Amino acid sequence: LEHGRYGRSGDDHLLSAESLVLLDPAGLVALDPDDGSELWSARFDGETVTALTGDSGVVVVGLESPDSGERLVALDARAGIPLWDQALPLGTRGWTPLVGEGACVALPGRAESL
């Protein structure tokens, strides 16, 4: 597990004061860290989750589709509201998103697959 301002993170989850975000077979589900109730879910039909990270109340998920390549999607950690969606350049497989200080940088090459 990594420790940082977001709390604890692993390949299949993120924990913060706002939510516990879990990777499930269909996408993501966020739970209230206090009582375990579901806050929101996000489904990514036809896409594979390749990365899950976050910071400062934002969840960033890497997605890969055989048809459209790879993209990063940012969601509000508490409400699941989409904040932005960015396609990544074609021709390079496996992007690692790094999130912090209100910014997201995507580096070519995946540190570890989910």
Secondary structure, DSSP 8 states (H G I E B T S, - for coil): -EEETTEEEETTEEE-SS-EEEEETTEEEEE-TTT--EEEEEE-TT-EEEEEEEETTEEEEEEEETTTEEEEEEEETTT--EEEEEE--TT---EEEEEETTEEEEEES-SS--
